[in-house]
Amino acid sequence: MVAMSFTPNRRSFLIASGMTALASTRVLGANDKLRVGVIGAGGRMRNLLDAADKIGGYEIVAVSDVYGPHREAVKERSNGVATTHLDYHEVLAQEVDAIFIAAPDHWHVRMAVDALAAGKDVYLEKPVTHTIEEGATLTHAVRSSKQVLQCGMQQRSWTHFQSAVDLIQGGSLGRVTQVRTYWWQNYQRNWVPKPIDTQALDWKMWLGSAPEQPFSEEKYNRWRWFWNFGGGAMTDLFTHWIDVVHWAMKSDTPREAQMLADKYVFEQWDCPDTIQAAFRYPGFDVVYEGMMSSSIDDGGLEFRGTEATLKLNRSGMSVYREGLQGKENPILTETSFRDGTITQYVPFDRRAWHAGESVFEGRSRCNDFSIGIELEGCDTQPFSDAQYATLIAATRALLPAYPAITPRRITGHSDIAPVRKTAPGPHFDWARYRTGLAGL
């Protein structure tokens, strides 16, 4: 295996932390660090900074939050370097390269627009807006500035989600006419809120543009479930999955939408805790279901096609071929390499590909950038059309992760080679395989 060193610069750090599109507006030297300002220092920001710590090459210059303990926690993780501020405008006045925003939804557009106007690149948590109308305001602010705003849809940076999209768009599932999405969480057992020191909280500033109302610990801790501040399950959870659907299916506007929603458990919330929804797109349907008092099965998606079904979640993805029995399915499984929040670019991608006995197994091999794709049976019998289609789609999905491999080097005994201990037998059609990779 080739040992490779990797020193993050500003561009690679932004990519690795999920901020793929952000571009440099200041020339940095090799030893410079990315200077970051933090706005909204609660639980989600802790997750973002934990991800950034795994990459390194940055420093927190300033932090703003309406709750004192949150500000102090970020200052502590910066080894006392970060200045603390109640007003986020004071962070924007600092000499920083990028702003991380993880405040409640109703603050997103206002903070992002102000950050762009201050000449800062922005990483903004989803959903980028609280209302549909705010979309035009944010779009105008981005397009009229020289800055770049990146939205926190981390599935876009997750390698197995990218592979899944490649398989879907490559036709491996046949015609996809139904997509099932779901997400179950249990707010009775998870995310138990901690007591709030109201003396250290500026509640009026936290409310911002929301209607004036008395302090509520439930609203402060679970703001996603109140219309003044969030949008419930659809903007907190479903937004992740429908983004994947739009990406994979190349269609982002449903023709019809229906919803059945109720409050059965959390009657104190504005938003429903139990939901079934259905959306009709040109040529396919999408359904969503979820509830907030049961976490069994967590969340995921199922793309159902005429030839195969792809099941996908944050742990990995699997493809199930029609017409196969028992252990023959799944024919392909890819496990998560790394949280998409952490990285989109990895110098040597060790994605683990696993599969059942019937078709193939791909895995990283300890030989430069070689990849082995193991085929069962090709030395004794011809491959079926479905097996060739799956192999070609999987190879096309692997190639973008290995920039050292080019199509001209795909031969019987080179970087990407179907092998079964040695080489495939005479039944394997190399010409058909290479033809399927044409255009890469």
LUMSEPA-60637 format. One record per residue (C-alpha): residue in three letters; x, y, z. Coordinates in pm, 1 decimal, decimal comma. Layout:
# residues N
{"Ala"; {X; Y; Z}};
...
END
This chain:
# residues 440
{"Met"; {0,0; 0,0; 0,0}};
{"Val"; {124,9; 346,8; -80,6}};
{"Ala"; {157,9; 571,1; 221,1}};
{"Met"; {21,5; 916,9; 147,3}};
{"Ser"; {46,0; 1235,8; 351,2}};
{"Phe"; {-220,1; 1502,4; 338,2}};
{"Thr"; {-191,4; 1855,8; 472,0}};
{"Pro"; {-524,2; 2038,1; 450,9}};
{"Asn"; {-530,5; 2382,5; 298,4}};
{"Arg"; {-826,9; 2617,2; 304,1}};
{"Arg"; {-996,0; 2457,2; 5,8}};
{"Ser"; {-951,4; 2096,9; 116,5}};
{"Phe"; {-1063,0; 2180,5; 470,1}};
{"Leu"; {-1383,8; 2336,1; 347,3}};
{"Ile"; {-1447,8; 2030,8; 133,6}};
{"Ala"; {-1368,8; 1792,1; 415,4}};
{"Ser"; {-1598,0; 1966,6; 659,0}};
{"Gly"; {-1887,8; 1945,5; 417,1}};
{"Met"; {-1845,7; 2300,6; 286,9}};
{"Thr"; {-1771,9; 2177,0; -61,9}};
{"Ala"; {-1853,7; 2482,9; -267,6}};
{"Leu"; {-1685,3; 2752,3; -61,6}};
{"Ala"; {-1411,5; 2929,0; -252,2}};
{"Ser"; {-1111,6; 3122,6; -125,9}};
{"Thr"; {-1141,6; 3499,2; -103,8}};
{"Arg"; {-808,8; 3541,7; 72,2}};
{"Val"; {-472,9; 3400,1; -34,8}};
{"Leu"; {-337,3; 3177,0; 241,8}};
{"Gly"; {15,0; 3059,7; 294,5}};
{"Ala"; {100,3; 2694,4; 344,3}};
{"Asn"; {106,1; 2734,7; 722,5}};
{"Asp"; {-202,3; 2953,5; 754,7}};
{"Lys"; {-516,3; 2825,7; 918,1}};
{"Leu"; {-873,2; 2884,8; 817,6}};
{"Arg"; {-1020,8; 3147,5; 1050,0}};
{"Val"; {-1376,8; 3058,1; 1149,4}};
{"Gly"; {-1654,1; 3251,1; 1319,4}};
{"Val"; {-1927,3; 3055,9; 1498,1}};
{"Ile"; {-2287,9; 3174,8; 1521,8}};
{"Gly"; {-2525,2; 2954,8; 1722,1}};
{"Ala"; {-2320,8; 2732,3; 1952,2}};
{"Gly"; {-2570,8; 2467,3; 2063,6}};
{"Gly"; {-2583,7; 2093,8; 2001,1}};
{"Arg"; {-2565,7; 2097,4; 1621,9}};
{"Met"; {-2267,9; 2333,3; 1623,8}};
{"Arg"; {-2088,9; 2096,0; 1859,8}};
{"Asn"; {-2140,7; 1822,7; 1599,3}};
{"Leu"; {-2003,2; 2045,1; 1322,1}};
{"Leu"; {-1696,5; 2142,8; 1520,8}};
{"Asp"; {-1634,4; 1780,0; 1618,8}};
{"Ala"; {-1633,1; 1698,5; 1246,8}};
{"Ala"; {-1400,9; 1990,1; 1171,8}};
{"Asp"; {-1161,3; 1874,4; 1445,1}};
{"Lys"; {-1112,7; 1545,7; 1261,1}};
{"Ile"; {-970,6; 1742,0; 967,6}};
{"Gly"; {-782,8; 2018,7; 1149,2}};
{"Gly"; {-622,2; 2319,8; 985,2}};
{"Tyr"; {-862,6; 2577,4; 1126,4}};
{"Glu"; {-906,6; 2801,1; 1429,2}};
{"Ile"; {-1214,4; 2948,3; 1593,1}};
{"Val"; {-1170,9; 3324,0; 1609,7}};
{"Ala"; {-1503,5; 3431,9; 1758,4}};
{"Val"; {-1832,8; 3286,3; 1877,7}};
{"Ser"; {-2180,4; 3428,5; 1926,8}};
{"Asp"; {-2471,7; 3271,3; 2112,2}};
{"Val"; {-2755,0; 3405,0; 2326,8}};
{"Tyr"; {-2675,5; 3150,7; 2601,2}};
{"Gly"; {-2362,3; 3215,6; 2806,1}};
{"Pro"; {-2260,1; 2850,2; 2872,5}};
{"His"; {-2266,6; 2780,1; 2497,3}};
{"Arg"; {-2030,6; 3070,2; 2429,1}};
{"Glu"; {-1792,2; 2960,3; 2700,8}};
{"Ala"; {-1789,5; 2600,0; 2577,2}};
{"Val"; {-1670,7; 2710,2; 2231,5}};
{"Lys"; {-1412,8; 2944,1; 2383,7}};
{"Glu"; {-1280,5; 2653,7; 2590,1}};
{"Arg"; {-1245,1; 2423,3; 2288,2}};
{"Ser"; {-1050,6; 2702,9; 2114,3}};
{"Asn"; {-803,1; 2699,0; 2406,4}};
{"Gly"; {-925,3; 3039,7; 2512,3}};
{"Val"; {-849,1; 3205,3; 2178,7}};
{"Ala"; {-1205,0; 3275,6; 2059,8}};
{"Thr"; {-1369,2; 3598,4; 2163,9}};
{"Thr"; {-1728,3; 3565,0; 2288,4}};
{"His"; {-2021,3; 3781,1; 2181,7}};
{"Leu"; {-2392,1; 3808,5; 2247,6}};
{"Asp"; {-2456,8; 3995,6; 1922,6}};
{"Tyr"; {-2359,0; 3796,2; 1611,9}};
{"His"; {-2278,2; 4117,4; 1421,6}};
{"Glu"; {-1967,2; 4146,4; 1636,5}};
{"Val"; {-1847,1; 3812,0; 1500,9}};
{"Leu"; {-1900,9; 3934,5; 1145,0}};
{"Ala"; {-1681,7; 4235,1; 1223,8}};
{"Gln"; {-1386,1; 4006,8; 1300,4}};
{"Glu"; {-1120,3; 3906,8; 1047,5}};
{"Val"; {-1258,6; 3562,3; 963,0}};
{"Asp"; {-1268,0; 3360,8; 640,0}};
{"Ala"; {-1590,6; 3167,7; 694,2}};
{"Ile"; {-1892,9; 3170,0; 919,9}};
{"Phe"; {-2056,9; 2855,6; 1055,1}};
{"Ile"; {-2426,3; 2914,0; 1127,3}};
{"Ala"; {-2627,5; 2664,5; 1334,1}};
{"Ala"; {-2888,7; 2886,0; 1494,3}};
{"Pro"; {-3263,1; 2803,2; 1495,1}};
{"Asp"; {-3428,3; 2809,2; 1152,8}};
{"His"; {-3601,1; 3145,5; 1193,1}};
{"Trp"; {-3259,5; 3313,0; 1217,5}};
{"His"; {-3099,2; 3142,4; 916,9}};
{"Val"; {-3168,5; 3387,6; 636,1}};
{"Arg"; {-3106,8; 3703,1; 836,4}};
{"Met"; {-2772,9; 3578,5; 968,1}};
{"Ala"; {-2662,1; 3438,9; 632,3}};
{"Val"; {-2750,6; 3758,5; 443,4}};
{"Asp"; {-2560,7; 3967,3; 697,5}};
{"Ala"; {-2258,4; 3736,4; 677,2}};
{"Leu"; {-2251,8; 3754,2; 297,2}};
{"Ala"; {-2279,5; 4132,5; 310,3}};
{"Ala"; {-1982,5; 4135,2; 547,2}};
{"Gly"; {-1775,8; 3951,1; 285,9}};
{"Lys"; {-1771,5; 3611,5; 456,7}};
{"Asp"; {-1823,3; 3269,3; 303,6}};
{"Val"; {-2100,7; 3083,5; 483,2}};
{"Tyr"; {-2176,7; 2729,9; 596,7}};
{"Leu"; {-2547,6; 2730,4; 678,3}};
{"Glu"; {-2734,9; 2447,9; 842,6}};
{"Lys"; {-3045,2; 2314,6; 674,5}};
{"Pro"; {-3310,4; 2418,0; 609,5}};
{"Val"; {-3156,7; 2732,7; 467,8}};
{"Thr"; {-3487,6; 2918,9; 504,6}};
{"His"; {-3770,9; 2915,9; 754,9}};
{"Thr"; {-4035,5; 3014,6; 501,0}};
{"Ile"; {-4072,7; 2972,2; 125,9}};
{"Glu"; {-4074,9; 3348,6; 78,3}};
{"Glu"; {-3729,4; 3382,6; 234,0}};
{"Gly"; {-3582,8; 3179,5; -51,5}};
{"Ala"; {-3582,4; 3475,3; -290,4}};
{"Thr"; {-3408,6; 3695,9; -33,4}};
{"Leu"; {-3129,5; 3446,4; 28,0}};
{"Thr"; {-3086,2; 3364,5; -340,9}};
{"His"; {-3049,3; 3733,8; -425,7}};
{"Ala"; {-2795,7; 3784,5; -145,7}};
{"Val"; {-2578,7; 3497,2; -267,1}};
{"Arg"; {-2593,4; 3586,2; -637,1}};
{"Ser"; {-2521,0; 3954,6; -578,4}};
{"Ser"; {-2215,8; 3882,6; -361,5}};
{"Lys"; {-1871,5; 3743,8; -432,8}};
{"Gln"; {-1911,3; 3490,2; -154,6}};
{"Val"; {-2031,7; 3130,7; -156,1}};
{"Leu"; {-2293,0; 2974,6; 68,9}};
{"Gln"; {-2289,0; 2600,8; 135,7}};
{"Cys"; {-2594,5; 2423,9; 278,9}};
{"Gly"; {-2552,6; 2145,3; 533,5}};
{"Met"; {-2698,3; 1859,0; 329,6}};
{"Gln"; {-2424,6; 1614,0; 423,3}};
{"Gln"; {-2559,9; 1319,7; 222,3}};
{"Arg"; {-2419,8; 1494,5; -86,3}};
{"Ser"; {-2070,6; 1442,8; 59,2}};
{"Trp"; {-2123,9; 1082,3; 173,3}};
{"Thr"; {-1952,3; 833,3; -55,4}};
{"His"; {-2213,7; 558,6; -37,3}};
{"Phe"; {-2491,9; 807,9; -112,6}};
{"Gln"; {-2293,0; 917,1; -417,3}};
{"Ser"; {-2254,7; 553,5; -521,4}};
{"Ala"; {-2627,3; 494,9; -476,8}};
{"Val"; {-2712,7; 789,0; -698,3}};
{"Asp"; {-2471,0; 662,3; -964,1}};
{"Leu"; {-2639,5; 320,6; -961,1}};
{"Ile"; {-2988,3; 471,9; -986,7}};
{"Gln"; {-2896,8; 710,9; -1264,9}};
{"Gly"; {-2699,5; 436,7; -1440,5}};
{"Gly"; {-3015,8; 227,7; -1475,4}};
{"Ser"; {-2917,6; -58,1; -1243,0}};
{"Leu"; {-3263,4; -61,9; -1084,1}};
{"Gly"; {-3456,1; -46,2; -1409,3}};
{"Arg"; {-3739,2; 205,9; -1409,6}};
{"Val"; {-3789,7; 354,8; -1061,6}};
{"Thr"; {-4154,1; 441,7; -1000,3}};
{"Gln"; {-4172,7; 454,8; -620,6}};
{"Val"; {-3945,7; 590,2; -349,0}};
{"Arg"; {-4021,2; 523,9; 16,1}};
{"Thr"; {-3867,1; 748,0; 280,5}};
{"Tyr"; {-3901,7; 721,3; 657,0}};
{"Trp"; {-3752,4; 852,5; 979,1}};
{"Trp"; {-3848,0; 747,1; 1329,8}};
{"Gln"; {-3707,5; 908,4; 1642,7}};
{"Asn"; {-3794,8; 885,6; 2010,8}};
{"Tyr"; {-3800,7; 1217,9; 2190,9}};
{"Gln"; {-3913,7; 1046,8; 2510,6}};
{"Arg"; {-3585,6; 855,0; 2535,6}};
{"Asn"; {-3338,2; 1058,4; 2331,1}};
{"Trp"; {-3247,6; 1428,6; 2329,6}};
{"Val"; {-3355,4; 1470,3; 2690,4}};
{"Pro"; {-3306,4; 1845,2; 2750,7}};
{"Lys"; {-3079,7; 1980,8; 3021,7}};
{"Pro"; {-3201,9; 2247,1; 3265,3}};
{"Ile"; {-3150,9; 2604,6; 3142,3}};
{"Asp"; {-2998,5; 2881,7; 3351,1}};
{"Thr"; {-3236,3; 3158,2; 3250,2}};
{"Gln"; {-3006,4; 3420,5; 3404,9}};
{"Ala"; {-2747,5; 3332,9; 3139,4}};
{"Leu"; {-2997,1; 3342,7; 2850,3}};
{"Asp"; {-3109,6; 3645,4; 2649,6}};
{"Trp"; {-3456,3; 3515,1; 2559,6}};
{"Lys"; {-3565,1; 3829,4; 2378,6}};
{"Met"; {-3264,9; 3814,3; 2147,2}};
{"Trp"; {-3323,5; 3441,1; 2091,8}};
{"Leu"; {-3679,7; 3519,7; 1976,5}};
{"Gly"; {-3553,3; 3769,4; 1719,1}};
{"Ser"; {-3823,5; 3819,5; 1456,1}};
{"Ala"; {-4059,9; 3566,4; 1620,0}};
{"Pro"; {-4366,8; 3697,1; 1805,0}};
{"Glu"; {-4304,8; 3806,1; 2161,6}};
{"Gln"; {-4387,6; 3528,8; 2407,5}};
{"Pro"; {-4284,7; 3417,6; 2756,7}};
{"Phe"; {-3983,5; 3192,5; 2804,9}};
{"Ser"; {-4055,1; 2822,0; 2760,9}};
{"Glu"; {-3792,2; 2557,3; 2825,0}};
{"Glu"; {-3971,3; 2325,7; 2581,4}};
{"Lys"; {-3962,4; 2585,0; 2304,8}};
{"Tyr"; {-3599,5; 2671,4; 2370,4}};
{"Asn"; {-3480,9; 2311,0; 2372,9}};
{"Arg"; {-3716,9; 2169,3; 2107,5}};
{"Trp"; {-3769,5; 2473,6; 1889,3}};
{"Arg"; {-3788,5; 2257,9; 1573,4}};
{"Trp"; {-4140,2; 2156,6; 1675,2}};
{"Phe"; {-4288,9; 2506,5; 1698,5}};
{"Trp"; {-4396,5; 2698,3; 1387,6}};
{"Asn"; {-4241,9; 3027,4; 1502,1}};
{"Phe"; {-3895,1; 2875,1; 1497,7}};
{"Gly"; {-3892,7; 2554,9; 1289,6}};
{"Gly"; {-4102,9; 2330,9; 1068,6}};
{"Gly"; {-4127,5; 1994,1; 1244,0}};
{"Ala"; {-4031,6; 1664,2; 1088,2}};
{"Met"; {-4066,8; 1781,4; 729,6}};
{"Thr"; {-3797,2; 2049,8; 751,4}};
{"Asp"; {-3583,3; 1875,3; 1012,6}};
{"Leu"; {-3575,6; 1518,5; 877,5}};
{"Phe"; {-3763,7; 1472,8; 551,1}};
{"Thr"; {-3564,1; 1757,8; 398,3}};
{"His"; {-3254,6; 1532,2; 402,9}};
{"Trp"; {-3425,5; 1244,1; 225,8}};
{"Ile"; {-3615,7; 1445,2; -32,8}};
{"Asp"; {-3288,6; 1612,8; -129,5}};
{"Val"; {-3144,5; 1267,7; -202,9}};
{"Val"; {-3456,0; 1181,6; -405,6}};
{"His"; {-3430,6; 1501,2; -610,5}};
{"Trp"; {-3061,2; 1437,0; -666,6}};
{"Ala"; {-3102,0; 1074,5; -773,9}};
{"Met"; {-3418,3; 1116,9; -979,0}};
{"Lys"; {-3321,5; 1449,9; -1138,7}};
{"Ser"; {-3661,2; 1594,6; -1054,7}};
{"Asp"; {-3732,5; 1848,2; -780,4}};
{"Thr"; {-4092,2; 1964,2; -819,0}};
{"Pro"; {-4387,7; 1742,9; -722,8}};
{"Arg"; {-4715,4; 1790,6; -905,7}};
{"Glu"; {-4928,0; 1694,8; -605,1}};
{"Ala"; {-4876,4; 1657,2; -229,6}};
{"Gln"; {-5093,7; 1507,3; 42,7}};
{"Met"; {-5034,0; 1464,2; 413,9}};
{"Leu"; {-5190,8; 1291,8; 711,5}};
{"Ala"; {-5047,8; 1434,9; 1034,5}};
{"Asp"; {-5146,5; 1417,8; 1401,1}};
{"Lys"; {-5030,9; 1502,7; 1751,3}};
{"Tyr"; {-5074,6; 1184,6; 1953,7}};
{"Val"; {-4792,2; 1206,0; 2207,4}};
{"Phe"; {-4646,1; 1556,3; 2221,9}};
{"Glu"; {-4958,4; 1766,1; 2247,4}};
{"Gln"; {-4755,5; 2063,3; 2374,5}};
{"Trp"; {-4592,3; 2101,8; 2032,9}};
{"Asp"; {-4729,0; 2302,3; 1741,1}};
{"Cys"; {-4604,0; 2051,1; 1483,8}};
{"Pro"; {-4742,4; 1698,5; 1443,3}};
{"Asp"; {-4548,7; 1407,1; 1593,6}};
{"Thr"; {-4690,6; 1139,3; 1359,4}};
{"Ile"; {-4685,1; 1185,0; 981,1}};
{"Gln"; {-4765,0; 1009,1; 654,8}};
{"Ala"; {-4711,0; 1209,1; 336,3}};
{"Ala"; {-4727,4; 1136,2; -35,8}};
{"Phe"; {-4589,8; 1326,2; -333,4}};
{"Arg"; {-4650,2; 1269,5; -704,8}};
{"Tyr"; {-4365,9; 1361,9; -939,0}};
{"Pro"; {-4356,6; 1321,2; -1317,4}};
{"Gly"; {-4308,7; 944,3; -1359,7}};
{"Phe"; {-4269,8; 842,2; -995,0}};
{"Asp"; {-4418,2; 875,3; -645,1}};
{"Val"; {-4254,2; 947,5; -309,3}};
{"Val"; {-4395,2; 854,5; 30,1}};
{"Tyr"; {-4274,7; 955,2; 376,9}};
{"Glu"; {-4367,9; 826,7; 720,0}};
{"Gly"; {-4235,5; 899,6; 1064,7}};
{"Met"; {-4314,2; 951,2; 1431,2}};
{"Met"; {-4133,8; 1101,4; 1727,1}};
{"Ser"; {-4205,4; 838,0; 1994,5}};
{"Ser"; {-4047,4; 530,5; 1834,1}};
{"Ser"; {-3691,6; 497,7; 1702,4}};
{"Ile"; {-3688,3; 137,4; 1577,0}};
{"Asp"; {-3549,9; 124,9; 1219,3}};
{"Asp"; {-3428,5; 487,0; 1242,1}};
{"Gly"; {-3438,6; 653,7; 899,8}};
{"Gly"; {-3374,3; 565,4; 537,1}};
{"Leu"; {-3490,4; 543,5; 177,4}};
{"Glu"; {-3595,9; 268,2; -63,3}};
{"Phe"; {-3579,7; 320,4; -437,9}};
{"Arg"; {-3797,9; 53,8; -601,3}};
{"Gly"; {-3735,6; -20,4; -968,1}};
{"Thr"; {-3854,9; -279,0; -1217,7}};
{"Glu"; {-3524,4; -468,7; -1198,9}};
{"Ala"; {-3402,0; -407,6; -844,8}};
{"Thr"; {-3456,3; -219,8; -519,4}};
{"Leu"; {-3192,8; -5,8; -349,2}};
{"Lys"; {-3215,2; 40,2; 28,8}};
{"Leu"; {-3018,0; 333,8; 164,3}};
{"Asn"; {-2946,3; 494,5; 499,6}};
{"Arg"; {-2657,4; 664,9; 675,0}};
{"Ser"; {-2493,0; 333,3; 758,9}};
{"Gly"; {-2476,4; 209,8; 400,3}};
{"Met"; {-2673,6; 85,7; 103,5}};
{"Ser"; {-2774,2; -247,3; -49,1}};
{"Val"; {-2914,0; -354,5; -386,3}};
{"Tyr"; {-3168,9; -638,5; -410,6}};
{"Arg"; {-3218,7; -789,7; -756,8}};
{"Glu"; {-3560,2; -914,3; -870,1}};
{"Gly"; {-3582,3; -1289,1; -932,7}};
{"Leu"; {-3312,0; -1397,6; -687,9}};
{"Gln"; {-3376,2; -1608,2; -381,3}};
{"Gly"; {-3254,2; -1620,4; -23,3}};
{"Lys"; {-2881,2; -1562,0; 18,6}};
{"Glu"; {-2848,4; -1448,2; -342,2}};
{"Asn"; {-2965,0; -1104,3; -223,2}};
{"Pro"; {-2841,6; -844,0; -162,7}};
{"Ile"; {-2615,9; -852,3; -467,4}};
{"Leu"; {-2431,1; -538,1; -356,7}};
{"Thr"; {-2370,2; -368,0; -24,6}};
{"Glu"; {-2159,8; -62,7; 49,6}};
{"Thr"; {-2100,9; 46,1; 407,7}};
{"Ser"; {-2047,5; 404,6; 516,1}};
{"Phe"; {-1684,9; 509,3; 498,2}};
{"Arg"; {-1715,9; 836,3; 685,6}};
{"Asp"; {-1989,7; 1078,7; 788,4}};
{"Gly"; {-2053,9; 1317,6; 502,3}};
{"Thr"; {-2030,9; 1604,5; 752,0}};
{"Ile"; {-1661,5; 1527,3; 789,2}};
{"Thr"; {-1539,8; 1466,0; 440,3}};
{"Gln"; {-1605,5; 1473,3; 72,3}};
{"Tyr"; {-1246,1; 1447,0; -31,9}};
{"Val"; {-1024,9; 1168,2; 102,4}};
{"Pro"; {-676,2; 1112,4; -44,7}};
{"Phe"; {-707,9; 737,1; -33,6}};
{"Asp"; {-1066,4; 621,8; -15,7}};
{"Arg"; {-1094,6; 286,6; 162,7}};
{"Arg"; {-1461,7; 231,0; 100,7}};
{"Ala"; {-1563,5; -119,5; 188,2}};
{"Trp"; {-1775,0; -299,1; -68,9}};
{"His"; {-1939,1; -623,6; 35,5}};
{"Ala"; {-2176,0; -850,7; -147,3}};
{"Gly"; {-2357,7; -1180,5; -143,7}};
{"Glu"; {-2213,7; -1486,9; -310,6}};
{"Ser"; {-2390,0; -1452,9; -642,6}};
{"Val"; {-2242,0; -1152,3; -818,7}};
{"Phe"; {-1935,3; -968,9; -697,6}};
{"Glu"; {-1740,7; -821,7; -415,3}};
{"Gly"; {-1531,4; -509,2; -456,0}};
{"Arg"; {-1277,1; -404,8; -197,0}};
{"Ser"; {-968,5; -190,2; -159,7}};
{"Arg"; {-650,9; -392,0; -210,7}};
{"Cys"; {-308,3; -321,2; -63,4}};
{"Asn"; {-144,5; -248,6; -398,7}};
{"Asp"; {-117,4; 118,5; -492,5}};
{"Phe"; {-461,8; 223,0; -613,3}};
{"Ser"; {-570,2; -121,7; -727,1}};
{"Ile"; {-923,9; -240,4; -670,5}};
{"Gly"; {-1030,1; -599,3; -689,5}};
{"Ile"; {-1380,7; -686,8; -802,7}};
{"Glu"; {-1446,0; -1049,7; -731,7}};
{"Leu"; {-1686,4; -1233,0; -957,6}};
{"Glu"; {-1850,4; -1558,6; -863,4}};
{"Gly"; {-1904,9; -1809,0; -1140,7}};
{"Cys"; {-1759,3; -1621,4; -1438,4}};
{"Asp"; {-1491,3; -1886,1; -1478,4}};
{"Thr"; {-1750,5; -2161,5; -1525,7}};
{"Gln"; {-2058,3; -1999,0; -1677,8}};
{"Pro"; {-2158,7; -1683,0; -1867,0}};
{"Phe"; {-2282,5; -1376,0; -1679,7}};
{"Ser"; {-2645,1; -1270,9; -1717,2}};
{"Asp"; {-2746,2; -930,8; -1854,1}};
{"Ala"; {-2842,9; -822,5; -1502,0}};
{"Gln"; {-2504,4; -924,5; -1360,5}};
{"Tyr"; {-2315,4; -732,6; -1629,0}};
{"Ala"; {-2534,9; -427,3; -1569,3}};
{"Thr"; {-2470,0; -436,9; -1193,8}};
{"Leu"; {-2094,5; -487,8; -1237,0}};
{"Ile"; {-2065,4; -199,4; -1484,2}};
{"Ala"; {-2272,4; 33,0; -1266,4}};
{"Ala"; {-2066,5; -52,7; -958,8}};
{"Thr"; {-1739,4; 6,1; -1144,1}};
{"Arg"; {-1864,0; 342,2; -1270,4}};
{"Ala"; {-1955,7; 432,4; -913,6}};
{"Leu"; {-1609,1; 338,1; -787,3}};
{"Leu"; {-1406,2; 525,3; -1046,4}};
{"Pro"; {-1468,1; 883,3; -920,2}};
{"Ala"; {-1320,2; 788,4; -582,1}};
{"Tyr"; {-994,3; 675,4; -743,5}};
{"Pro"; {-856,1; 961,5; -954,2}};
{"Ala"; {-535,8; 766,4; -1027,3}};
{"Ile"; {-734,6; 514,0; -1230,5}};
{"Thr"; {-828,9; 599,3; -1587,3}};
{"Pro"; {-1044,6; 394,9; -1826,0}};
{"Arg"; {-747,7; 319,1; -2051,6}};
{"Arg"; {-589,1; 129,8; -1762,7}};
{"Ile"; {-890,1; -94,8; -1711,8}};
{"Thr"; {-772,5; -421,8; -1858,3}};
{"Gly"; {-770,6; -785,0; -1762,7}};
{"His"; {-487,3; -748,2; -1515,8}};
{"Ser"; {-475,0; -381,4; -1418,1}};
{"Asp"; {-620,4; -131,6; -1172,9}};
{"Ile"; {-983,8; -232,3; -1189,3}};
{"Ala"; {-1004,8; -591,5; -1294,3}};
{"Pro"; {-1271,7; -853,4; -1237,2}};
{"Val"; {-1079,8; -1132,0; -1068,2}};
{"Arg"; {-1154,0; -1456,8; -891,0}};
{"Lys"; {-827,4; -1545,9; -722,4}};
{"Thr"; {-649,0; -1511,4; -1059,0}};
{"Ala"; {-833,3; -1389,5; -1368,0}};
{"Pro"; {-1182,7; -1453,1; -1504,1}};
{"Gly"; {-1233,6; -1748,3; -1728,5}};
{"Pro"; {-1320,9; -1742,6; -2096,5}};
{"His"; {-1689,4; -1687,7; -2020,5}};
{"Phe"; {-1627,9; -1328,2; -1906,0}};
{"Asp"; {-1686,9; -1076,8; -2187,6}};
{"Trp"; {-1415,3; -814,5; -2146,0}};
{"Ala"; {-1526,2; -617,1; -2452,3}};
{"Arg"; {-1877,6; -584,0; -2312,7}};
{"Tyr"; {-1739,7; -473,6; -1976,0}};
{"Arg"; {-1516,3; -205,5; -2124,4}};
{"Thr"; {-1790,8; -86,6; -2361,3}};
{"Gly"; {-2015,1; -31,7; -2059,1}};
{"Leu"; {-1751,9; 201,4; -1914,0}};
{"Ala"; {-1720,9; 410,6; -2229,3}};
{"Gly"; {-1743,1; 783,2; -2182,0}};
{"Leu"; {-1575,8; 796,0; -1841,6}};
END
